Amino acid sequence: MQNNIIQDKPYNHKVFNPPPKYSIKKNTIIGKILAWFIVLWPILSMYISPIEGMDFFTFTLMGVFLLCLPFLYTRKIRLKKIHYILVVYFAYVFFFTLINLFLAELFVGRTLILMRMLRFLMNAVVVFILAWNFVDFDYLMRVFRKFCLICTVYIVLQTVVFYSFRIILPPFINSLTRVDYSHVLYTGVSFFRPTSFFFEPAHYSEIMILALTYCLFRSKFGKKPLTIEAMFLTLGLILSTSGIGILAAVFLWLVAVAYRVLIAKDKKQKIIYVGVLALMGIATIVLMQIPMFQQTIYRLNQDGLSAMDMRFFGGIGEFSSLSSFGMIFGSGFGNIPQRAYLYFAGIPYVLFTHGILGSLLFFALLVYVFIKARGFAKIFIILFVLIFIGSDILTHFFNLYLVFILLNSKNANKLRLYLNIPVDQLHFIKANKVRSI
């Protein structure tokens, strides 16, 4: 392939003629199956399995891994640089959780702590290995977008049916779930909070904001933003009444429109985007007149024991009660007090279970992944840190995010090597010519 790159000038996509059937990875049958399996991770983990104490996703994952072993044997598996800090982090969690099982105060049973830790680590490691070797990011994202649209359609239906007939469309099969969430099926409520197919509105929003970030910021790599799809996902986040989800949507839209204003080529475009910002402000004022949204915001701002106070300061207060060893190395993954009105959000949870040393390692992991991330993934990591303050997502949600971020980084690097151009110039390539990020 002729090298059309001029080192001291920006890359000109008009000169480039890529192969018509360019693809970073061939979509094999096993890769497609694994893509759907990964996308359904949050749903499958809600249900019980034939093995007591193990969720259905973990149970199924063991079988999927055994079926993939012959295919893995024929591939040369290597640890990439981006995985080294992951290995160190997972080793830290495993080692100090085992130590705390025998040396530290236990707030729940040993078996429960061990199952929580092994489920978190085993799922992460196995999924990373399978995804890295078989799953194509472009196909994974297409599947993920379909899944998010289906979930959003269902949450719209739940809202319409409830306010029209006072009937709650069931979000899950309650008799098969690992945790009893039957209270969400109670119709005698004044403030209805639909959950789609999840346990809580927050769980729904934590999945949707990943898709919303991609829809708004994928344009940096040659593809137009999926504005209509982004608006529909935002509607779902609003209907979920999740404070975290609504605030995340506002943040993403503001950043997206502000970015468009900055890169606009003429004054007319700038005026259009400024007008969009103004309309968003007016829409926010109008929505605040609706009781449902007033109550959602009230939950975040009420005096005393507000939603944010419960999620953040409750766990921070418990950290001060740990021993010196616990403060440095943590109480162990999953070893947290179980009391009413005590909620461990992301940062308090990491600090309490990982200690100061483990927390530094965790945030070093985030910084390293941010450096390696490409395109929309960088924006999402920033958003992740913001919502991590008030939401407990150091679960399969965190592992799912890492799968998307790492595969996106791998996809960008392969495209860069194939075209022999710098990563920061990938956005010059037209989407109708090359399958970009």
C-alpha positions as CSV (number, residue, x, y, z in Angstrom):
1,M,0.0,0.0,0.0
2,Q,1.4,3.4,-1.0
3,N,2.3,5.5,2.0
4,N,0.4,8.8,1.6
5,I,1.4,10.2,4.9
6,I,3.4,13.5,5.0
7,Q,5.0,13.7,8.4
8,D,4.8,17.5,8.7
9,K,1.3,17.9,7.3
10,P,-2.2,16.6,8.5
11,Y,-3.3,13.4,6.9
12,N,-5.5,14.0,3.8
13,H,-8.3,11.3,3.7
14,K,-9.1,12.2,0.1
15,V,-5.9,10.7,-1.1
16,F,-6.4,7.4,0.7
17,N,-8.0,4.5,-1.1
18,P,-8.5,1.6,1.4
19,P,-9.3,-2.0,0.5
20,P,-13.0,-2.4,-0.1
21,K,-13.4,-5.3,2.4
22,Y,-11.2,-3.9,5.2
23,S,-12.0,-5.3,8.6
24,I,-10.0,-5.3,11.8
25,K,-11.2,-8.8,12.8
26,K,-13.4,-11.3,11.0
27,N,-16.7,-11.8,12.8
28,T,-16.7,-15.5,13.5
29,I,-19.7,-17.3,14.9
30,I,-18.1,-17.7,18.3
31,G,-17.2,-14.0,18.3
32,K,-20.8,-13.1,17.6
33,I,-22.1,-15.4,20.3
34,L,-19.7,-14.0,22.8
35,A,-20.6,-10.5,21.9
36,W,-24.3,-11.1,22.8
37,F,-23.2,-13.0,25.9
38,I,-21.1,-10.0,27.1
39,V,-23.8,-7.5,26.4
40,L,-26.4,-9.6,28.4
41,W,-23.9,-9.8,31.3
42,P,-25.9,-7.4,33.6
43,I,-29.2,-9.2,33.0
44,L,-27.9,-12.8,33.4
45,S,-26.1,-11.9,36.6
46,M,-29.5,-11.0,38.2
47,Y,-30.6,-14.7,38.2
48,I,-29.9,-17.8,40.1
49,S,-28.0,-20.8,38.8
50,P,-28.1,-24.5,39.7
51,I,-25.1,-23.9,42.0
52,E,-26.1,-22.2,45.2
53,G,-24.5,-18.8,45.7
54,M,-23.5,-18.4,42.0
55,D,-25.3,-16.2,39.6
56,F,-26.5,-17.5,36.2
57,F,-23.9,-15.5,34.2
58,T,-20.9,-17.0,36.2
59,F,-22.4,-20.4,35.9
60,T,-22.8,-20.1,32.1
61,L,-19.4,-18.4,31.7
62,M,-17.7,-21.6,33.0
63,G,-19.4,-23.6,30.3
64,V,-18.6,-21.0,27.6
65,F,-15.0,-20.9,28.6
66,L,-14.7,-24.7,28.4
67,L,-16.2,-24.7,24.9
68,C,-13.7,-21.9,23.8
69,L,-10.6,-23.7,25.2
70,P,-9.9,-25.6,22.0
71,F,-10.1,-22.4,20.0
72,L,-7.9,-20.6,22.5
73,Y,-5.3,-23.4,22.3
74,T,-4.8,-22.6,18.6
75,R,-4.2,-18.9,19.3
76,K,-1.1,-17.2,20.7
77,I,-2.3,-15.4,23.8
78,R,-0.1,-12.6,25.0
79,L,-0.4,-10.1,27.8
80,K,-0.4,-6.6,26.4
81,K,1.0,-3.7,28.2
82,I,-2.4,-2.4,29.2
83,H,-3.1,-5.7,31.0
84,Y,-0.1,-5.5,33.4
85,I,-1.6,-3.0,35.8
86,L,-4.9,-5.0,35.7
87,V,-3.0,-8.1,36.8
88,V,-1.4,-6.2,39.7
89,Y,-4.8,-4.8,40.7
90,F,-6.6,-8.1,40.6
91,A,-3.7,-9.8,42.4
92,Y,-4.0,-7.1,45.2
93,V,-7.7,-7.7,45.5
94,F,-7.3,-11.5,45.7
95,F,-4.3,-11.5,48.1
96,F,-5.6,-9.0,50.7
97,T,-9.1,-10.3,50.6
98,L,-7.8,-13.7,51.6
99,I,-5.7,-12.2,54.4
100,N,-8.7,-10.3,55.7
101,L,-10.7,-13.5,55.8
102,F,-8.6,-14.7,58.8
103,L,-7.1,-11.5,60.3
104,A,-9.7,-8.7,60.0
105,E,-13.1,-8.1,61.4
106,L,-15.8,-9.8,59.2
107,F,-19.0,-7.9,58.6
108,V,-20.6,-10.8,56.6
109,G,-19.9,-14.5,56.3
110,R,-16.6,-15.8,55.0
111,T,-18.3,-17.8,52.2
112,L,-20.2,-14.7,51.0
113,I,-17.0,-12.6,50.9
114,L,-15.1,-15.4,49.1
115,M,-17.9,-15.8,46.5
116,R,-18.1,-12.0,45.9
117,M,-14.4,-11.8,45.4
118,L,-14.1,-14.8,43.1
119,R,-17.1,-13.8,41.1
120,F,-15.7,-10.4,40.5
121,L,-12.2,-11.6,39.6
122,M,-13.1,-14.8,37.7
123,N,-15.7,-13.1,35.5
124,A,-13.3,-10.2,34.7
125,V,-10.3,-12.4,33.8
126,V,-12.3,-15.0,31.7
127,V,-14.3,-12.3,29.9
128,F,-11.2,-10.3,29.1
129,I,-9.4,-13.4,27.7
130,L,-12.4,-14.4,25.5
131,A,-13.3,-10.9,24.4
132,W,-9.7,-10.0,23.5
133,N,-9.2,-13.1,21.4
134,F,-12.6,-13.5,19.7
135,V,-14.8,-10.3,19.8
136,D,-14.7,-7.5,17.3
137,F,-15.4,-4.1,18.9
138,D,-17.5,-2.8,16.0
139,Y,-19.9,-5.9,16.2
140,L,-19.9,-5.7,20.0
141,M,-21.0,-2.1,19.9
142,R,-23.7,-2.8,17.3
143,V,-25.1,-5.5,19.5
144,F,-24.9,-3.3,22.6
145,R,-26.8,-0.5,20.8
146,K,-29.6,-2.9,19.9
147,F,-29.8,-4.1,23.5
148,C,-29.9,-0.5,24.8
149,L,-32.7,0.4,22.4
150,I,-34.7,-2.6,23.4
151,C,-34.3,-1.7,27.1
152,T,-35.3,1.9,26.4
153,V,-38.4,0.9,24.4
154,Y,-39.4,-1.3,27.4
155,I,-38.9,1.5,29.9
156,V,-41.1,3.8,27.8
157,L,-43.8,1.1,27.7
158,Q,-43.6,0.6,31.4
159,T,-44.1,4.3,32.0
160,V,-47.0,4.6,29.5
161,V,-48.8,1.5,30.8
162,F,-48.4,2.5,34.5
163,Y,-49.7,6.0,34.2
164,S,-52.5,4.9,31.8
165,F,-53.7,1.7,33.6
166,R,-51.8,1.6,36.9
167,I,-50.2,-1.7,35.8
168,I,-46.5,-2.4,36.1
169,L,-45.0,-4.4,33.3
170,P,-42.7,-6.9,35.1
171,P,-39.0,-6.0,34.7
172,F,-37.7,-9.5,35.6
173,I,-38.8,-13.0,36.6
174,N,-39.0,-12.4,40.4
175,S,-39.1,-16.1,41.3
176,L,-35.7,-16.7,39.6
177,T,-33.7,-13.6,40.8
178,R,-30.8,-13.8,43.2
179,V,-32.2,-11.0,45.3
180,D,-35.8,-10.3,46.2
181,Y,-36.9,-7.1,44.5
182,S,-40.6,-7.8,44.5
183,H,-41.2,-4.3,46.0
184,V,-40.7,-2.7,42.6
185,L,-43.8,-4.5,41.4
186,Y,-46.0,-2.7,44.0
187,T,-48.5,-0.5,42.1
188,G,-49.7,1.6,45.1
189,V,-46.9,4.2,44.7
190,S,-47.2,7.9,44.0
191,F,-43.7,8.1,42.5
192,F,-43.2,5.4,39.9
193,R,-39.6,4.5,39.0
194,P,-39.5,2.1,36.0
195,T,-36.4,-0.1,35.8
196,S,-36.7,-1.7,32.3
197,F,-35.2,-5.2,32.7
198,F,-33.1,-4.3,35.7
199,F,-33.4,-4.3,39.5
200,E,-33.1,-0.5,39.9
201,P,-33.3,2.6,37.8
202,A,-29.6,3.2,38.6
203,H,-28.6,-0.1,37.0
204,Y,-30.5,0.8,33.9
205,S,-28.8,4.2,33.7
206,E,-25.3,2.9,34.3
207,I,-25.7,0.8,31.1
208,M,-27.4,3.4,29.0
209,I,-24.8,6.2,29.6
210,L,-22.2,4.1,28.0
211,A,-24.3,3.8,24.8
212,L,-25.2,7.6,25.0
213,T,-21.5,8.5,25.2
214,Y,-20.7,6.5,22.1
215,C,-23.7,8.0,20.2
216,L,-22.6,11.5,21.0
217,F,-18.8,11.2,20.6
218,R,-18.1,8.6,18.0
219,S,-17.8,11.4,15.4
220,K,-14.2,12.0,16.3
221,F,-13.3,8.9,14.4
222,G,-15.1,9.7,11.1
223,K,-18.6,8.7,11.9
224,K,-21.6,11.1,12.4
225,P,-23.0,11.3,15.8
226,L,-26.2,9.2,16.3
227,T,-28.3,12.2,17.4
228,I,-31.8,10.6,17.1
229,E,-30.6,7.5,19.0
230,A,-28.9,9.7,21.6
231,M,-32.2,11.6,22.1
232,F,-34.1,8.4,22.6
233,L,-31.6,7.0,25.1
234,T,-31.8,10.3,26.9
235,L,-35.6,10.0,27.1
236,G,-35.2,6.6,28.7
237,L,-32.8,8.1,31.3
238,I,-35.3,10.8,32.1
239,L,-38.1,8.3,32.5
240,S,-36.0,6.1,34.8
241,T,-35.9,9.0,37.3
242,S,-32.4,8.0,38.1
243,G,-30.6,11.1,39.4
244,I,-27.2,9.7,38.4
245,G,-28.5,9.0,34.9
246,I,-30.1,12.4,34.4
247,L,-27.1,14.3,35.6
248,A,-24.8,12.1,33.4
249,A,-27.0,12.8,30.4
250,V,-27.0,16.6,31.0
251,F,-23.2,16.5,31.3
252,L,-22.7,14.5,28.1
253,W,-25.1,16.7,26.1
254,L,-23.4,19.9,27.3
255,V,-20.0,18.6,26.5
256,A,-21.1,17.4,23.1
257,V,-22.7,20.6,22.1
258,A,-19.9,22.7,23.5
259,Y,-17.4,20.6,21.5
260,R,-19.5,21.3,18.3
261,V,-19.4,25.0,19.0
262,L,-15.6,24.9,19.3
263,I,-15.0,23.0,16.1
264,A,-17.7,24.8,14.1
265,K,-16.1,26.3,10.9
266,D,-18.3,29.4,10.6
267,K,-20.4,31.7,12.7
268,K,-23.7,30.3,11.4
269,Q,-22.8,26.9,12.8
270,K,-21.7,28.4,16.1
271,I,-25.1,30.3,16.3
272,I,-27.0,27.0,15.6
273,Y,-25.2,25.1,18.4
274,V,-25.5,28.0,20.8
275,G,-29.3,27.9,20.0
276,V,-29.3,24.2,20.8
277,L,-27.7,25.0,24.2
278,A,-30.4,27.6,24.8
279,L,-33.2,25.1,23.9
280,M,-31.7,22.6,26.2
281,G,-31.9,25.1,29.0
282,I,-35.5,25.9,28.2
283,A,-36.4,22.2,28.1
284,T,-34.8,21.7,31.5
285,I,-36.9,24.5,33.0
286,V,-40.1,23.0,31.5
287,L,-39.2,19.5,32.8
288,M,-38.7,20.9,36.3
289,Q,-42.4,21.9,36.3
290,I,-43.4,18.2,36.1
291,P,-43.9,16.6,39.6
292,M,-42.0,13.4,38.7
293,F,-38.8,15.4,37.9
294,Q,-39.2,17.7,40.8
295,Q,-39.3,14.6,43.1
296,T,-36.2,13.2,41.4
297,I,-34.2,16.3,41.9
298,Y,-35.6,16.6,45.5
299,R,-34.1,13.2,46.3
300,L,-30.6,14.6,45.4
301,N,-31.0,17.9,47.2
302,Q,-33.2,17.5,50.2
303,D,-31.8,18.5,53.6
304,G,-30.3,15.9,55.9
305,L,-30.2,12.3,54.7
306,S,-30.3,13.0,51.0
307,A,-29.6,10.4,48.3
308,M,-26.1,11.8,47.7
309,D,-25.4,12.0,51.5
310,M,-26.4,8.3,51.9
311,R,-24.3,7.1,49.0
312,F,-21.1,9.0,49.8
313,F,-20.7,10.1,53.4
314,G,-22.2,7.0,55.0
315,G,-19.3,4.8,53.7
316,I,-16.7,7.5,54.4
317,G,-17.7,7.6,58.1
318,E,-17.4,3.8,58.4
319,F,-13.8,3.9,57.1
320,S,-12.6,5.8,60.1
321,S,-13.7,2.9,62.3
322,L,-11.2,0.5,60.7
323,S,-7.9,-0.6,62.3
324,S,-4.6,0.8,61.0
325,F,-4.1,-2.3,58.9
326,G,-7.6,-2.0,57.5
327,M,-7.1,1.7,56.6
328,I,-3.9,0.9,54.7
329,F,-4.9,-2.4,53.0
330,G,-8.7,-2.4,53.3
331,S,-11.3,-4.8,54.8
332,G,-11.3,-7.1,51.8
333,F,-13.5,-7.1,48.7
334,G,-17.2,-7.5,49.6
335,N,-16.5,-7.3,53.3
336,I,-18.7,-4.3,54.2
337,P,-21.2,-3.6,57.1
338,Q,-24.8,-4.5,56.3
339,R,-27.1,-2.0,58.0
340,A,-30.2,-0.1,57.1
341,Y,-29.6,3.3,55.5
342,L,-25.9,2.5,55.1
343,Y,-24.9,2.6,51.4
344,F,-21.4,2.3,50.0
345,A,-21.0,4.3,46.8
346,G,-18.0,3.8,44.5
347,I,-15.3,5.8,46.2
348,P,-16.3,4.9,49.8
349,Y,-16.5,1.3,48.7
350,V,-13.0,1.3,47.2
351,L,-11.5,3.1,50.2
352,F,-13.2,0.8,52.7
353,T,-12.5,-2.5,51.0
354,H,-9.1,-1.7,49.3
355,G,-7.6,0.6,51.8
356,I,-5.5,3.6,51.0
357,L,-2.9,1.6,49.1
358,G,-5.5,-0.3,47.1
359,S,-7.3,2.9,46.3
360,L,-4.2,4.5,44.9
361,L,-3.7,1.4,42.8
362,F,-7.3,1.5,41.6
363,F,-7.1,5.2,40.5
364,A,-3.7,4.5,38.9
365,L,-5.5,1.9,36.9
366,L,-8.1,4.5,35.8
367,V,-5.4,6.9,34.8
368,Y,-3.5,4.3,32.8
369,V,-6.7,3.2,31.0
370,F,-7.5,6.8,30.3
371,I,-4.2,7.3,28.7
372,K,-4.6,4.3,26.5
373,A,-8.3,5.0,25.7
374,R,-9.3,6.4,22.3
375,G,-12.2,8.6,21.2
376,F,-15.5,8.3,23.1
377,A,-13.8,6.1,25.7
378,K,-11.9,9.0,27.1
379,I,-15.0,11.0,27.6
380,F,-16.7,8.0,29.3
381,I,-13.8,7.5,31.7
382,I,-14.2,11.1,32.8
383,L,-17.9,10.5,33.3
384,F,-17.2,7.2,35.1
385,V,-15.1,9.0,37.7
386,L,-17.9,11.6,38.2
387,I,-20.7,9.0,38.7
388,F,-18.4,6.7,40.7
389,I,-18.6,9.3,43.5
390,G,-22.3,8.5,44.1
391,S,-22.9,5.1,42.6
392,D,-21.8,1.6,43.4
393,I,-20.5,0.3,40.1
394,L,-17.4,-1.7,41.2
395,T,-19.2,-4.8,40.1
396,H,-19.9,-6.4,36.7
397,F,-20.7,-2.9,35.5
398,F,-17.0,-1.9,36.0
399,N,-15.8,-5.0,34.3
400,L,-18.2,-4.4,31.4
401,Y,-16.9,-0.9,31.0
402,L,-13.3,-2.1,30.9
403,V,-14.1,-4.7,28.2
404,F,-15.5,-1.9,25.9
405,I,-12.7,0.5,26.7
406,L,-9.9,-2.0,26.1
407,L,-11.4,-3.5,22.9
408,N,-11.9,0.1,21.6
409,S,-8.2,0.8,22.3
410,K,-7.2,-2.4,20.6
411,N,-9.4,-1.6,17.6
412,A,-7.9,1.9,17.3
413,N,-4.3,0.6,17.5
414,K,-5.0,-2.1,14.8
415,L,-6.5,0.5,12.5
416,R,-3.6,2.8,13.1
417,L,-1.0,0.1,12.3
418,Y,-3.0,-1.0,9.2
419,L,-3.2,2.5,7.8
420,N,0.3,3.6,9.1
421,I,-1.1,6.9,10.4
422,P,-1.0,8.5,13.9
423,V,-4.0,7.7,16.2
424,D,-4.9,11.4,16.5
425,Q,-5.4,11.6,12.8
426,L,-7.9,8.7,12.5
427,H,-10.9,11.2,12.5
428,F,-9.8,12.3,9.0
429,I,-11.0,9.0,7.5
430,K,-14.4,8.9,6.0
431,A,-16.8,6.4,7.6
432,N,-18.1,5.2,4.3
433,K,-14.6,4.1,3.2
434,V,-13.1,2.6,6.3
435,R,-14.7,0.9,9.3
436,S,-13.5,3.2,12.0
437,I,-13.8,3.3,15.7
